[in-house]
Amino acid sequence: MYGRQISEVVEPADNVATALRDVDAGETVTVAVGDEERTIEMIDDVGFGHKLAIEDIADGETITKYGKSIGNATEDIPAGTFVHVHNVESNYGRGDLAGDEEVEAISE
């Protein structure tokens, strides 16, 4: 649906938003950023609860969500792109890459 709002950005400095519904590539969506709205042409499908870039993010740039750094871009990420472990190095580590011993230590 053209221009339908899919997310509200919590902090105006954020460069990603969380999808409040599934969003399809090619769809034009509107994101509330403070008192403004941004219209974004989606490049990728983004599932409910996942992040999307609301502006172009350069390789190495900080990813900001809820006013906090959550990681750094590992490649250029155009607005409308799915933002996840394939293009972000998280500040919080990758649990899916932890060895069995590390996982066991955490769960003890």
N, C-alpha and C positions, 0 to 999 in steps of 0.2 A: 504494500500500500504506500503510495507516494507521501513522503513527509511525515509519516506517523512517528510520534515520539517513542523511542524504545528504551531510553535511559535518562537518568538525571545524574550529572556529575556533581559530586559532593563539594569539591574545591575547584575554584576557577583555574588553579595552576595544574590540575590533572590533565594528562595527555591520553588517558585511556578511560573508558566507561565500561560498565557492566551491562550486558544485554538483559533486559527484563522479559524477553521472549526470544524465540528463535528468529534469526534474521538471515535472509537469503542474499547471496551474491547478486549484484545488479540492482538491488533494492535501494531506494533513496530513503534515508531515515533522518529524523530530527533528534538532536540531543540537547537537553537544557544544560547550559553552562552558566551558573550564576543567574544573572538577569537576562542573559542572551540565549538564543537558540542557534545551533549550528546544523546545517544540512550536510549530510555525508552520503556519498555514493559508495555503497558497500562493494568491496573487491572480493571478499571471502564470505562463505557461510559462517555464522557465529551462533553457537547454541546458547540457549538460556543459561544465564549465570556466568558466562565466559566474557573475557575482555575483548574490546575492539579499540583500535587506535582512532582517536577523534581529531588528530592532526598528524602531519608527517613527522616521524620520529627518526632521527639520524642514527646510524650505527654508532654504538657507544654511549648514546644519550640515556639519561636517567628516565625510567618509566615511573610515572607518578600517579598514584591512585589514593583517594581519600587524603590528599595532601602529603602523602608519605612516599618516599622512594621504595619501590618494591623490587627493583632490579635495573639492569641495563640492557639496551637493545644489542643483539648480536649481529644485526644486519639492518639496513634501512627498512623502515616499516611505514608504508604509505597510509594515510588516513583511510579508514574503511577495511583495514586488514585485521584478521584474527590475531590476537596477541596471546602467546602461550609459550611453553617451554621450547618450542622450535625456533623462536626468535628473541627470547629473553633469557638472560642469565639472572636467576633470582637471587635476591639477598638472603633467602631462606634455605638455600640448598635444594637438591633434587633427591627426595626420598626414594624415587623410583630407580636411582642409580646407586643407592647405598648397598654395600655388600651384606650378605646374610648376618655376619657377625655384628655389624653396626646396627642392624635392625633389631637383633636379639638384645643388644646392650641397651637400646632405647626402651624396649618393652619390659625390661626387668624391673 
